[in-house]
C-alpha cells in the first residue's frame, strides 16, 4: 500500500473527501515526525509505539575494499508493534495481487 491507497482507504472509511483525508494523513505523519525529532515517543494503543533509539558508533568493513571504517553514532526512529497489531498480522491474509500500472 502506498500513500495514495491509504488516502483512499481513509476517505472510504470516514466519508471524508480524498483531499481532506490527505490533510488528515499528512497531519498525523507530521505530528509523529515532530514528536520523534524532539525525542518524545508516540504510543498508539492497539497499534504500536514509535520511539527514537541511540545507535552507538561502531567499526564496519567497506564491502568492496574490505578496509575497516568507522560508522558514526546515530539517532534512529524505531516502531514496535502492539499486541493487537501483532495478532492481526499473524493471521494469514487472503492472497491479493497488486495491479501493475
C-alpha positions as CSV (number, residue, x, y, z in Angstrom):
1,X,0.0,0.0,0.0
2,X,1.3,3.4,-0.9
3,X,0.2,6.8,0.4
4,X,-2.5,7.4,-2.3
5,X,-4.0,4.0,-1.4
6,X,-4.0,4.9,2.3
7,X,-5.7,8.2,1.5
8,X,-8.4,6.4,-0.5
9,X,-9.0,3.9,2.4
10,X,-9.3,6.8,4.9
11,X,-11.8,8.6,2.6
12,X,-13.9,5.4,2.3
13,X,-13.9,4.6,6.0
14,X,-14.6,8.1,7.2
15,X,-16.8,9.5,4.4
16,X,-14.4,12.4,4.1
17,X,-13.1,13.6,0.7
18,X,-9.8,12.4,-0.6
19,X,-8.4,15.9,-0.2
20,X,-9.5,16.1,3.5
21,X,-8.2,12.5,4.0
22,X,-4.8,13.6,2.6
23,X,-4.8,16.6,5.1
24,X,-5.6,14.2,8.0
25,X,-2.8,11.7,7.0
26,X,-0.3,14.5,6.5
27,X,-1.1,16.0,9.9
28,X,-0.7,12.6,11.6
29,X,2.6,11.9,9.9
30,X,4.0,15.4,10.6
31,X,2.9,15.2,14.3
32,X,4.6,11.8,14.8
33,X,7.7,13.0,13.0
34,X,7.9,16.2,15.1
35,X,7.5,14.3,18.3
36,X,10.2,11.9,17.4
37,X,12.5,14.8,16.3
38,X,12.1,16.2,19.8
39,X,12.9,12.8,21.3
40,X,9.4,12.1,22.5
41,X,7.9,8.6,22.0
42,X,4.5,8.3,20.3
43,X,2.3,5.5,21.6
44,X,-1.0,4.5,19.9
45,X,-2.8,1.9,22.0
46,X,-3.7,-1.1,19.9
47,X,-1.3,-0.2,17.1
48,X,2.2,0.3,18.5
49,X,4.8,2.8,19.6
50,X,7.3,4.9,17.7
51,X,10.5,6.0,19.5
52,X,14.0,7.2,18.9
53,X,16.9,5.0,19.8
54,X,20.6,5.8,20.0
55,X,22.9,3.7,17.9
56,X,26.5,3.6,19.2
57,X,29.5,4.3,17.0
58,X,31.0,1.1,15.6
59,X,33.6,-0.4,13.3
60,X,32.4,-1.6,9.9
61,X,34.0,-3.0,6.8
62,X,33.7,-1.4,3.3
63,X,32.2,-4.2,1.2
64,X,34.3,-3.5,-1.9
65,X,37.7,-2.8,-0.5
66,X,37.3,-4.7,2.8
67,X,39.0,-1.9,4.6
68,X,37.8,-1.1,8.1
69,X,35.8,2.1,8.5
70,X,34.1,3.9,11.4
71,X,30.4,4.1,11.4
72,X,29.3,7.2,13.5
73,X,26.7,7.1,16.3
74,X,23.2,7.9,15.1
75,X,19.7,8.5,16.4
76,X,17.2,6.3,14.6
77,X,13.4,6.0,14.6
78,X,12.0,2.6,15.7
79,X,8.5,1.2,15.6
80,X,7.4,-1.6,17.9
81,X,4.0,-3.2,17.0
82,X,1.4,-3.5,19.8
83,X,-0.1,-6.9,20.7
84,X,-3.4,-6.4,18.8
85,X,-1.5,-5.5,15.6
86,X,0.9,-8.5,16.0
87,X,-2.1,-10.8,16.4
88,X,-3.9,-9.4,13.4
89,X,-0.8,-9.7,11.2
90,X,-0.1,-13.3,12.4
91,X,-3.4,-14.5,10.8
92,X,-2.6,-15.5,7.2
93,X,-4.4,-13.0,4.9
94,X,-6.2,-13.8,1.7
95,X,-3.9,-13.5,-1.3
96,X,-4.3,-10.2,-3.1
97,X,-2.2,-9.4,-6.1
98,X,-1.5,-5.8,-6.7
99,X,-2.4,-4.4,-10.1
100,X,0.5,-3.3,-12.2
101,X,0.2,0.2,-13.7
